[in-house]
Amino acid sequence: MSVEPISLDVLLANVGKEVGVSPWRVVTQRMIDQFADATDDHQFIHCDPERAMRETPFGGTIAHGFLSLSLLSAMTFET
């Protein structure tokens, strides 16, 4: 399957416009923990909900940046 390239003019014409929406995704603590295991990144801000609640302004854990980034391929496919 070949994909025709998109011209720069078409891309520029769509700046600021919504061009595709994927379904909502819930990132669970289990997903975060599994990603931590896969990447060996077990910082408390990701994996320790109680400590993250006490010691950060976020009210709990946050997903790894690379976990969020890795979901883009699935979201792109879904659009």
Sequence and secondary structure as in RCSB ss.txt:
>XXXX:A:sequence
MSVEPISLDVLLANVGKEVGVSPWRVVTQRMIDQFADATDDHQFIHCDPERAMRETPFGGTIAHGFLSLSLLSAM
TFET
>XXXX:A:secstr
       HHHHHHTTTS           HHHHHHHHHHHT   HHHH HHHHHHHSTTSS    HHHHHHTHHHH
HHH 
